[in-house]
């Protein structure tokens, strides 16, 4: 009876869907997505700014630092970004159910769990130099990469603390404090990186240290606001034994969420690591590093949009508003289409010069110009994937996203990349084409899943979960 009522209500709303209704939803998404873009961009820029500084030290410093950051992203940063995504489902349910203190409790649980995971990852980072040597990378590059990773360990613990805090604010749509904190952190990081890289004598190791210090500055600002702001008085909750009781539930959502995020991220980082096995590895690694850094910087926009769509879909489904959840996805796709046109136009127009941001070597810049059309195609895929992934996370479908990413990148993308890069001898260009094929398959599969979604049924399931709570 209840299901039939929901379906009939959805049908009435669908008949009244107009451009005005869609326009209002786009405004809501922009209100959340705008600051989230700034927040995400600030996190990516810590890495990108450090690489920019290191890139002007020379090709060797850039290639070794790029491989170190690539490995650390694969084994650490991507894992924590994905695991923290579990809070988008857990905190979303608690917020709609008006169980406000659970937001703080679940955030503390996530921080506790991620800090525990930091310990084994840190040990792996300490032995990175030996690991890279064993897989056949140049010994000099491997040694420098290992040293860089060791200096980067403080950033790992900072990132593990930061990501749950970001989700805590995101699920309440408290984007302004995150925006202010991000702006302060980026301004501080630019000055600190310049001093540590060029003035302290630490060179590329100074870039790693600067990332850690800046990461912890962001954590401190958000933690202080959470502790003393009246807007967080209800949701921050006390630290109690409930923090430890929620560990099992957190990992139940965090593990598939991590796989969903990591499988895609790992494919790109595998591309960087594989480039070290190509002829002229310093050039190939430097160029792919520039392309990947560009993609990561630009992906802040679809990632912010994904956070907005995930928040809106989760909240509307938990409230039983199936049609509003569907409209949120449509609005997200429209924003993604607009963003693709604007960003790609600017990127393609500057294809001959944006390489100079990362390197002064003309050979690197010219190679980046050749790669630019492929980078533009990757931007197209990432833009639409932001909305589609956000819809999947908002529905609690992290496990479906993990299966889609596994099939897309490791059944299709990575094999094609190795065939084109090593057997056909297209080198870095071939590696990127393979991963682009994986992104295309991923977009198609998630599009099919989203199109076939029964939103009324998802709303019923969400309400059942809340009633069980």
Number of C-alpha atoms within 10 A of each C-alpha: 6 8 12 10 11 20 18 13 15 18 13 12 15 14 8 9 13 10 9 9 13 17 12 13 21 21 12 16 25 20 14 24 28 17 24 30 24 21 24 23 23 26 23 18 21 22 19 22 22 27 28 20 24 30 25 17 17 13 19 19 21 30 29 27 30 30 29 30 24 25 23 25 19 19 17 24 21 19 26 30 21 22 28 30 27 29 28 26 24 20 28 28 26 21 18 18 16 12 14 20 18 23 27 24 23 28 26 26 24 29 22 17 24 22 16 12 16 18 13 9 15 21 12 17 25 18 15 24 24 16 16 22 16 12 10 11 21 16 14 12 24 26 20 21 29 26 21 28 29 22 20 26 24 19 21 26 23 22 27 28 27 25 24 28 23 21 23 26 19 24 28 19 17 18 20 16 15 23 19 16 20 26 16 16 22 20 12 15 25 17 11 20 29 19 17 20 22 17 12 11 11 14 19 28 23 25 30 31 25 28 28 21 20 25 27 20 20 24 21 16 17 20 15 10 15 20 13 11 11 10 13 19 14 13 21 22 18 13 12 10 10 14 20 16 13 17 16 12 13 20 18 12 22 25 19 23 30 23 23 27 22 26 24 23 21 21 24 22 22 17 24 28 22 22 27 24 18 18 12 11 21 21 22 23 28 30 29 27 28 26 22 21 21 19 16 21 18 20 21 25 24 31 24 26 32 31 29 33 33 32 30 28 30 31 28 22 28 29 19 21 22 24 23 24 30 24 19 26 25 18 23 29 21 15 19 23 13 12 18 20 12 10 16 20 12 11 19 15 11 13 19 16 13 19 23 18 15 26 24 15 15 11 11 22 23 16 19 25 20 13 19 21 15 15 23 20 16 21 25 20 22 27 28 24 25 26 31 30 28 29 28 22 28 29 25 22 18 27 18 17 25 21 15 21 28 21 17 26 28 17 12 20 27 24 16 22 29 23 16 20 23 18 12 11 15 16 23 26 19 20 28 29 24 23 27 26 19 27 25 20 20 26 22 15 18 22 17 11 16 17 10 9 13 13 23 25 16 19 26 20 16 22 18 12 12 15 9 7 10
